[in-house]
């Protein structure tokens, strides 16, 4: 094999490696952006769950205080608690499927 042919082969392989490297760098940048986005969504979901848990605790405390007072208030508080539990469940489902 002539020296020129070997140089051409090395040059070709160097170009192929450079193209693969560019492709991998683009893919890396895309994955890093996607990772940042997913982390932000997760952080948002965690805050949402914390807020909902706080609302649930407040509702439960209010329910316990009013339990002996007005049956209509009890029904409303139970509905609020049920709604909060559904919200928490949907957030957990979203986190598990994200």
Contact map, one row per residue, 1 for C-alpha under 8 A:
11101100000000000000000000000000000000000000000000000000000000000000000000000000000000000000000000
11111100000000000000000000000000000000000000000000000000000000000000000000000000000000000000000000
11111110000000000000000000000000000000000000000000000000000000000000000000000000000000000000000000
01111111000000000000000000000000000000000000000000000000000000000000000000000000000000000000000000
11111111100000000000000000000000000000000000000000000000000000000000000000000000000000000000000000
11111111110000000000000000000000000000000000000000000000000000000000000000000000000000000000000000
00111111111000000000000000000000000000000000000000000000000000000000000000000000000000000000000000
00011111111100000000000000000000000000000000000000000000000000000000000000000000000000000000000000
00001111111110000000000000000000000000000000000000000000000000000000000000000000000000000000000000
00000111111111000000000000000000000000000000000000000000000000000000000000000000000000000000000000
00000011111111100000000000000000000000000000000000000000000000000000000000000000000000000000000000
00000001111111110000000000000000000000000000000000000000000000000000000000000000000000000000000000
00000000111111111000000000000000000000000000000000000000000000000000000000000000000000000000000000
00000000011111111100000000000000000000000000000000000000000000000000000000000000000000000000000000
00000000001111111110000000000000000000000000000000000000000000000000000000000000000000000000000000
00000000000111111111000000000000000000000000000000000000000000000000000000000000000000000000000000
00000000000011111111100000000000000000000000000000000000000000000000000000000000000000000000000000
00000000000001111111110000000000000000000000000000000000000000000000000000000000000000000000000000
00000000000000111111111000000000000000000000000000000000000000000000000000000000000000000000000000
00000000000000011111111100000000000000000000000000000000000000000000000000000000000000000000000000
00000000000000001111111110000000000000000000000000000000000000000000000000000000000000000000000000
00000000000000000111111111000000000000000000000000000000000000000000000000000000000000000000000000
00000000000000000011111111100000000000000000000000000000000000000000000000000000000000000000000000
00000000000000000001111111110000000000000000000000000000000000000000000000000000000000000000000000
00000000000000000000111111111000000000000000000000000000000000000000000000000000000000000000000000
00000000000000000000011111111100000000000000000000000000000000000000000000000000000000000000000000
00000000000000000000001111111110000000000000000000000000000000000000000000000000000000000000000000
00000000000000000000000111111111000000000000000000000000000000000000000000000000000000000000000000
00000000000000000000000011111111100000000000000000000000000000000000000000000000000000000000000000
00000000000000000000000001111111110000000000000000000000000000000000000000000000000000000000000000
00000000000000000000000000111111111000000000000000000000000000000000000000000000000000000000000000
00000000000000000000000000011111111100000000000000000000000000000000000000000000000000000000000000
00000000000000000000000000001111111110000000000000000000000000000000000000000000000000000000000000
00000000000000000000000000000111111111000000000000000000000000000000000000000000000000000000000000
00000000000000000000000000000011111111100000000000000000000000000000000000000000000000000000000000
00000000000000000000000000000001111111110000000000000000000000000000000000000000000000000000000000
00000000000000000000000000000000111111111000000000000000000000000000000000000000000000000000000000
00000000000000000000000000000000011111111100000000000000000000000000000000000000000000000000000000
00000000000000000000000000000000001111111110000000000000000000000000000000000000000000000000000000
00000000000000000000000000000000000111111111000000000000000000000000000000000000000000000000000000
00000000000000000000000000000000000011111111100000000000000000000000000000000000000000000000000000
00000000000000000000000000000000000001111111110000000000000000000000000000000000000000000000001000
00000000000000000000000000000000000000111111111000000000000000000000000000000000000000000000000000
00000000000000000000000000000000000000011111111100000000000000000000000000000000000000000000000000
00000000000000000000000000000000000000001111111110000000000000000000000000000000000000000010001000
00000000000000000000000000000000000000000111111111000000000000000000000000000000000000000000000000
00000000000000000000000000000000000000000011111111100000000000000000000000000000000000000000000000
00000000000000000000000000000000000000000001111111110000000000000000000000000000000000000010000000
00000000000000000000000000000000000000000000111111111000000000000000000000000000000000010010000000
00000000000000000000000000000000000000000000011111111100000000000000000000000000000000000000000000
00000000000000000000000000000000000000000000001111111110000000000000000000000000000000000000000000
00000000000000000000000000000000000000000000000111111111000000000000000000000000000100110000000000
00000000000000000000000000000000000000000000000011111111100000000000000000000000000100010000000000
00000000000000000000000000000000000000000000000001111111110000000000000000000000000000000000000000
00000000000000000000000000000000000000000000000000111111111000000000000000000000000100000000000000
00000000000000000000000000000000000000000000000000011111111100000000000000000000100110000000000000
00000000000000000000000000000000000000000000000000001111111110000000000000000000000000000000000000
00000000000000000000000000000000000000000000000000000111111111000000000000000000000000000000000000
00000000000000000000000000000000000000000000000000000011111111100000000000001001100000000000000000
00000000000000000000000000000000000000000000000000000001111111110000000000001000100000000000000000
00000000000000000000000000000000000000000000000000000000111111111000000000000000000000000000000000
00000000000000000000000000000000000000000000000000000000011111111100000000001000000000000000000000
00000000000000000000000000000000000000000000000000000000001111111110000011001100000000000000000000
00000000000000000000000000000000000000000000000000000000000111111110000000000000000000000000000000
00000000000000000000000000000000000000000000000000000000000011111111000000000000000000000000000000
00000000000000000000000000000000000000000000000000000000000001111111110011000000000000000000000000
00000000000000000000000000000000000000000000000000000000000000111111111011000000000000000000000000
00000000000000000000000000000000000000000000000000000000000000001111111000000000000000000000000000
00000000000000000000000000000000000000000000000000000000000000000111111010000000000000000000000000
00000000000000000000000000000000000000000000000000000000000000000111111111000000000000000000000000
00000000000000000000000000000000000000000000000000000000000000000011111111100000000000000000000000
00000000000000000000000000000000000000000000000000000000000000000000011111110000000000000000000000
00000000000000000000000000000000000000000000000000000000000000100110111111111000000000000000000000
00000000000000000000000000000000000000000000000000000000000000100110011111111100000000000000000000
00000000000000000000000000000000000000000000000000000000000000000000001111111110000000000000000000
00000000000000000000000000000000000000000000000000000000000000000000000111111111000000000000000000
00000000000000000000000000000000000000000000000000000000001101100000000011111111100000000000000000
00000000000000000000000000000000000000000000000000000000000000100000000001111111110000000000000000
00000000000000000000000000000000000000000000000000000000000000000000000000111111111000000000000000
00000000000000000000000000000000000000000000000000000000001000000000000000011111111100000000000000
00000000000000000000000000000000000000000000000000000001001100000000000000001111111110000000000000
00000000000000000000000000000000000000000000000000000000000000000000000000000111111111000000000000
00000000000000000000000000000000000000000000000000000000000000000000000000000011111111100000000000
00000000000000000000000000000000000000000000000000011011000000000000000000000001111111110000000000
00000000000000000000000000000000000000000000000000000001000000000000000000000000111111111000000000
00000000000000000000000000000000000000000000000000000000000000000000000000000000011111111100000000
00000000000000000000000000000000000000000000000000010000000000000000000000000000001111111110000000
00000000000000000000000000000000000000000000000010011000000000000000000000000000000111111111000000
00000000000000000000000000000000000000000000000000000000000000000000000000000000000011111111100000
00000000000000000000000000000000000000000000000000000000000000000000000000000000000001111111110000
00000000000000000000000000000000000000000000100110000000000000000000000000000000000000111111111000
00000000000000000000000000000000000000000000000000000000000000000000000000000000000000011111111100
00000000000000000000000000000000000000000000000000000000000000000000000000000000000000001111111110
00000000000000000000000000000000000000000000000000000000000000000000000000000000000000000111111111
00000000000000000000000000000000000000000100100000000000000000000000000000000000000000000011111111
00000000000000000000000000000000000000000000000000000000000000000000000000000000000000000001111111
00000000000000000000000000000000000000000000000000000000000000000000000000000000000000000000111111
00000000000000000000000000000000000000000000000000000000000000000000000000000000000000000000011111
